[in-house]
């Protein structure tokens, strides 16, 4: 089964029946092969006869540029065939015209791959904060079981050298299958954060999500509830380690990982503090509508178009919130989309775009209300948001958090006006900036988080 596309970029599926958009430009993406991330580049343009031509390159492997023999464009969909190396890519433009989602095939290898339009001459892989051995702390490979969820999780435990037990944190990834470093586009923010925290006296456990790296378990039918079960198992595992202060264990979660931190802290009394990095506070369906609006706005959609999209998405989500069998939901969605498409029948590639909306994860995420769990949390909370975040917009989620009647008064809210969803300094917050940005995780946020953790673990 093909690995699912990272929901970091798929979390809000806005349906569009727009006219054809341009594929001109240099498109960059990454694919993981035998544990190694490779940068792939597709250079596309139209000639004087409006025919599409292009080249493909894999700069980490060779300086050669291979011709793309066949390029077929149909409105917002594209297929590309590089015969010299047997590589095929099929994708479509997202609501953000600078992001393409699709699948790459080469021989028996098949992988979901997201491409971003990038005209930068840089490879996009300059990562100034990356860390490498030798380390000033102990690094240990570990595995632990989630018996209830029938999953085996593999990860890395880092902790200071010398004797004594240490306060500890678990790092929980955001949406989609990510490795223990929360790696995306060459950035390894969790590796950088773990390095920083272990240098400052903390034991840190980070682990691969189910179905990636060394971790195993059901993925295709799994939901946020299942991933929270994995995080619960991580807490129990960490509490049994001799180098860990069992009464000083916390969770740091990013995006959906922050939601998972709330869910675990609400029920597991072994959790003593949580840090929420771009954590959603609004209910799933409301968050996705807000996210779609923000993404459309930075993509240049007009206010009337944004309002139409908002109304269309609301109708789609209302259908998905119904308690109906999948077949009934699919039929209702298709009927609604035909209406939104001015009565025109949906093409086969349009129907393909519907499939992510029908998976258990998406339908569950729509229903989850983070406020329900936050109101059950009794431990200290650190909540940070980026002002340039268009996936979990700061203002609306901060406002929602401030209005909740929490069972803890120990709440620290931090707003970083210039940071995006990945906590990089950003100009617009658009997804292509994730790729081009040499910063992987903001130093100021790491310092603020570390000071807060030290205060809570005295």
C-alpha positions in Angstrom: 0.0 0.0 0.0 1.4 3.4 -1.0 2.3 5.6 2.0 -0.1 8.4 2.6 0.9 11.9 1.7 1.9 14.0 4.6 -1.3 15.5 6.1 0.8 18.5 7.1 0.0 19.6 3.6 -3.2 17.6 3.0 -5.0 18.4 6.2 -7.4 20.7 4.4 -8.7 19.4 1.0 -10.3 22.3 -0.7 -12.1 21.1 -3.8 -11.5 23.3 -6.8 -12.9 23.2 -10.3 -10.7 26.1 -11.5 -9.5 26.6 -14.9 -6.1 25.3 -16.0 -3.2 26.9 -14.0 0.4 27.2 -15.1 3.0 24.5 -14.3 5.8 26.8 -15.4 8.9 26.8 -13.2 11.2 24.7 -11.2 9.5 22.2 -8.9 11.4 20.7 -6.0 10.6 17.8 -3.7 12.1 15.0 -1.6 11.6 11.3 -1.6 13.0 8.8 0.9 15.0 5.9 -0.5 16.5 3.3 1.8 16.4 5.8 4.6 18.1 8.6 2.6 16.3 11.8 1.6 16.9 12.7 -2.1 16.2 16.0 -3.7 14.4 15.8 -7.0 13.8 18.7 -9.4 11.4 19.0 -12.4 12.0 22.0 -14.6 9.0 22.8 -16.8 8.0 25.4 -19.4 5.9 25.8 -22.5 7.5 26.4 -25.9 6.3 28.8 -28.6 3.8 26.3 -29.7 2.3 25.9 -26.2 3.8 22.4 -25.9 5.2 21.4 -22.5 8.9 20.6 -22.3 11.2 20.0 -19.4 14.1 18.3 -17.7 14.5 16.2 -14.5 17.5 16.2 -12.2 18.6 14.5 -9.0 21.4 16.8 -7.9 22.5 14.7 -4.9 23.2 11.8 -7.3 24.4 13.3 -10.5 24.9 16.6 -12.3 23.1 15.3 -15.4 19.7 16.6 -16.5 17.4 14.1 -18.1 14.7 15.1 -20.6 11.1 14.6 -19.6 9.9 12.8 -22.7 6.1 13.1 -22.1 4.3 15.9 -20.3 0.5 15.8 -20.3 -1.5 18.6 -18.6 -5.2 18.6 -18.1 -6.4 21.6 -16.2 -4.7 21.3 -12.8 -3.4 17.8 -13.3 -0.1 16.7 -14.8 1.7 13.5 -15.7 5.4 13.3 -16.5 7.5 10.5 -17.9 11.3 10.4 -17.8 12.1 7.4 -20.0 15.9 7.4 -19.5 15.6 6.4 -15.9 12.1 4.8 -15.9 10.6 7.5 -13.7 6.9 8.5 -13.8 5.1 11.2 -11.8 1.4 12.0 -11.7 0.1 15.0 -9.6 -2.1 18.0 -9.4 -1.9 21.6 -8.2 -3.1 22.2 -4.7 -5.2 25.2 -3.8 -1.9 27.0 -3.4 -0.7 27.2 -7.1 2.9 26.7 -5.9 2.3 23.3 -4.4 1.8 20.0 -6.3 0.7 16.7 -4.8 1.2 13.4 -6.4 2.9 10.0 -6.7 6.3 9.1 -8.1 7.0 5.7 -9.5 10.3 4.2 -10.6 10.4 0.4 -11.3 8.8 -1.3 -8.3 9.4 1.8 -6.1 6.3 4.0 -5.5 6.0 6.9 -3.1 3.8 9.9 -2.5 5.7 13.1 -3.2 4.9 16.8 -2.8 6.6 19.3 -5.1 6.9 23.0 -4.4 7.6 25.7 -7.0 11.0 27.2 -6.2 12.9 29.6 -8.4 15.8 29.8 -5.9 19.2 28.8 -7.3 19.9 27.1 -4.0 19.2 23.4 -3.7 16.9 24.1 -0.8 18.9 21.7 1.4 21.1 24.2 3.2 20.1 23.5 6.8 22.3 25.7 9.0 21.1 24.2 12.3 21.5 20.5 11.6 23.5 18.6 14.2 25.8 15.6 13.8 27.9 13.4 16.1 29.9 13.3 18.2 27.3 14.6 20.8 27.8 16.0 24.3 25.2 13.6 25.6 24.2 9.9 25.4 22.3 8.7 22.4 20.5 5.4 22.7 18.3 3.5 20.1 15.2 2.1 21.7 12.0 0.2 20.9 8.8 0.0 22.9 5.4 -1.7 22.5 1.9 -0.3 22.3 0.2 -3.5 23.3 -3.3 -2.0 23.1 -2.7 -0.6 19.7 -0.7 -3.6 18.4 2.2 -1.4 17.3 6.0 -1.4 17.8 7.6 2.0 17.9 11.3 2.6 17.3 13.0 5.8 18.5 16.0 7.6 20.0 16.5 8.4 23.6 19.0 11.1 24.4 20.1 12.2 27.9 23.0 14.1 29.6 26.2 12.3 30.5 26.9 11.5 34.1 24.9 10.1 36.9 21.5 11.0 38.2 18.0 10.9 36.9 16.7 13.6 34.6 13.4 15.3 33.8 12.2 14.0 30.5 10.1 14.9 27.5 8.5 13.0 24.6 8.4 14.6 21.2 5.2 13.9 19.2 5.0 14.5 15.5 2.3 16.3 13.6 0.1 14.9 10.9 1.2 12.2 8.5 3.9 9.6 8.6 7.1 11.3 9.8 10.2 9.9 11.2 11.6 10.5 14.7 13.3 13.8 13.6 10.0 15.1 12.2 11.8 15.4 9.0 10.3 17.4 6.1 12.1 18.9 3.1 15.5 18.2 4.6 14.7 19.9 7.9 15.0 17.8 11.1 13.4 20.0 13.8 12.9 17.3 16.4 16.6 16.2 16.1 17.6 19.9 16.7 15.2 20.3 19.6 16.3 17.0 21.2 19.9 18.1 20.9 19.1 21.5 22.5 17.1 20.0 25.4 19.6 17.2 26.2 22.4 19.7 26.3 20.2 21.6 28.9 19.7 18.6 31.2 16.7 16.7 29.8 16.1 13.2 28.7 14.3 13.3 25.3 12.5 10.5 23.6 11.5 10.9 19.9 10.1 8.1 17.8 9.2 7.1 14.2 5.5 7.2 13.5 3.8 3.9 12.6 4.8 2.5 9.2 8.0 4.6 8.8 11.6 4.1 9.9 11.7 1.3 12.4 8.1 1.5 13.6 5.4 -0.9 12.7 1.6 -0.9 13.1 -1.7 -0.3 11.2 -1.5 3.1 9.3 -4.2 3.2 6.7 -7.1 2.7 9.2 -5.4 4.6 12.0 -6.8 7.8 13.5 -5.6 10.5 15.9 -6.9 8.3 18.7 -4.6 5.5 17.7 -1.6 7.8 17.5 -2.5 9.1 21.0 -2.4 5.5 22.1 1.2 5.3 20.8 2.1 8.4 22.7 0.6 6.9 25.9 2.8 3.9 25.4 5.8 6.2 25.0 5.0 7.8 28.4 4.8 4.4 30.1 8.0 3.3 28.5 9.9 6.5 29.6 8.6 6.2 33.1 10.4 2.9 33.5 13.8 4.1 32.5 16.3 4.5 35.3 17.8 7.7 33.9 14.4 9.4 34.0 12.7 11.2 36.9 9.3 9.4 36.7 7.5 12.3 38.4 8.9 14.8 35.8 7.7 13.6 32.4 6.2 15.9 29.8 5.1 15.9 26.2 6.0 18.3 23.5 3.8 18.0 20.5 3.7 19.8 17.1 0.4 20.5 15.3 -1.6 17.2 15.5 1.1 16.1 18.0 0.0 18.9 20.3 -3.6 17.7 20.1 -2.2 14.2 21.0 -0.4 15.7 24.0 -3.6 17.2 25.2 -5.4 13.9 24.8 -2.7 11.9 26.7 -2.4 14.5 29.5 -6.2 14.4 30.0 -6.1 10.7 31.0 -2.5 9.7 31.9 -1.4 10.9 35.4 2.2 10.2 34.5 2.2 13.4 32.4 3.4 16.4 34.4 3.5 19.2 31.8 2.8 19.7 28.1 4.1 22.0 25.5 1.9 22.7 22.5 3.6 23.9 19.3 1.1 25.2 16.8 -1.5 23.1 18.5 -5.1 23.3 17.2 -7.7 24.6 19.7 -10.6 24.9 17.3 -12.7 21.8 16.5 -11.4 19.9 13.4 -13.9 21.0 10.9 -13.7 24.7 11.9 -9.9 24.5 11.8 -9.9 23.1 8.3 -12.2 25.8 7.0 -10.1 28.5 8.7 -6.9 26.9 7.2 -8.4 26.7 3.8 -9.3 30.4 3.9 -5.7 31.3 5.1 -4.1 29.1 2.4 -6.3 30.6 -0.3 -5.6 34.1 0.9 -1.8 33.8 0.6 -2.3 32.2 -2.8 -4.0 35.3 -4.0 -7.7 34.3 -4.1 -10.2 37.2 -4.0 -12.4 37.7 -1.0 -15.6 36.6 -3.0 -13.8 33.4 -4.1 -12.6 32.8 -0.5 -16.2 33.1 0.8 -17.5 30.7 -1.9 -14.8 28.2 -1.0 -15.7 28.5 2.6 -19.3 27.8 2.0 -18.5 24.9 -0.3 -16.1 23.3 2.2 -18.7 23.7 5.0 -21.2 21.7 2.9 -18.6 18.9 2.3 -17.7 18.7 5.9 -21.3 18.6 7.0 -21.8 15.6 4.8 -18.7 13.9 6.3 -19.9 14.6 9.8 -23.0 12.4 9.2 -23.1 8.9 10.6 -23.5 7.1 7.3 -21.7 4.2 5.6 -18.7 5.1 3.4 -20.6 4.3 0.2 -23.4 6.7 1.1 -21.0 9.4 2.1 -19.1 9.0 -1.2 -22.3 9.3 -3.2 -23.4 12.4 -1.2 -20.0 14.0 -1.6 -20.0 13.4 -5.4 -23.5 14.8 -5.7 -22.4 18.0 -3.8 -19.3 18.4 -5.8 -21.2 18.1 -9.1 -23.4 20.9 -7.8 -20.3 22.9 -7.0 -19.0 22.1 -10.5 -22.0 23.8 -12.0 -23.7 20.5 -12.7 -20.8 19.0 -14.7 -19.9 15.4 -14.1 -16.7 14.8 -12.2 -13.7 13.5 -14.2 -11.7 10.5 -13.0 -8.9 12.6 -11.6 -11.4 14.8 -9.7 -12.7 11.6 -8.0 -9.2 10.6 -7.0 -8.9 13.8 -5.0 -12.0 12.8 -3.0 -10.4 9.6 -1.5 -8.4 11.4 1.3 -11.7 12.8 2.6 -13.1 9.3 3.1 -10.3 7.8 5.1 -10.9 7.2 8.9 -8.2 9.7 9.9 -9.8 12.6 8.1 -13.4 11.8 9.2 -12.2 11.5 12.8 -10.1 14.7 12.7 -13.2 16.6 11.6 -15.0 15.5 14.8 -12.3 16.1 17.4 -12.7 19.1 19.6 -9.4 19.9 21.3 -11.2 22.0 23.9 -12.8 18.9 25.3 -9.4 17.5 26.2 -7.8 20.8 27.2 -10.5 21.3 29.8 -9.5 18.0 31.4 -5.8 18.9 31.6 -4.7 19.8 35.1 -0.9 20.2 34.5 1.1 23.3 33.3 0.7 24.2 29.6 3.0 26.0 27.3 1.3 27.0 24.1 3.2 28.7 21.2 1.9 30.0 17.9 3.4 31.5 14.8 1.9 34.7 13.4 2.7 33.5 9.9 1.2 30.1 10.4 -1.5 29.5 7.8 -2.2 25.9 8.9 -3.1 26.6 12.5 -3.7 30.4 12.4 -2.5 32.0 15.6 -5.1 34.7 16.4 -8.2 32.5 16.2 -6.6 29.6 18.1 -5.1 31.9 20.8 -8.5 33.5 21.2 -10.2 30.1 21.5 -7.7 29.0 24.1 -8.1 32.1 26.2 -11.9 31.6 26.3 -11.7 28.0 27.5 -12.5 27.4 31.2 -9.4 25.3 32.0 -8.7 23.2 35.1 -5.2 24.6 35.3 -4.2 28.2 35.9 -0.6 27.5 34.9 -0.9 28.4 31.2 1.8 30.2 29.2 0.8 31.5 25.8 3.5 32.7 23.4 2.9 34.3 20.0 5.8 34.7 17.6 4.6 37.1 14.9 7.2 36.2 12.2 7.2 32.4 12.5 5.3 29.9 10.3 3.8 26.5 11.0 7.3 24.9 11.3 8.5 27.8 13.5 10.8 29.3 10.9 11.1 33.0 10.3 8.9 33.5 7.2 7.7 36.2 4.8 4.2 34.9 4.0 3.9 31.5 5.6 3.4 29.7 2.3 4.4 26.1 2.0 7.2 26.7 -0.5 9.0 28.8 2.2 9.3 25.6 4.3 11.5 24.1 1.6 13.7 27.2 0.8 14.2 28.3 4.4 17.6 27.4 5.9 16.2 27.7 9.4 14.8 24.5 10.8 13.5 25.5 14.2 13.6 29.0 15.7 16.3 29.5 18.4 14.2 32.0 20.4 11.4 29.5 20.7 13.8 26.8 21.8 15.3 29.1 24.5 11.8 30.1 25.7 10.6 26.5 25.8 13.7 25.4 27.7 13.5 28.1 30.3 9.8 27.2 30.9 10.7 23.5 31.1 13.4 24.1 33.7 11.0 26.2 35.7 8.4 23.4 35.8 10.9 20.7 36.6 12.8 22.3 39.5 
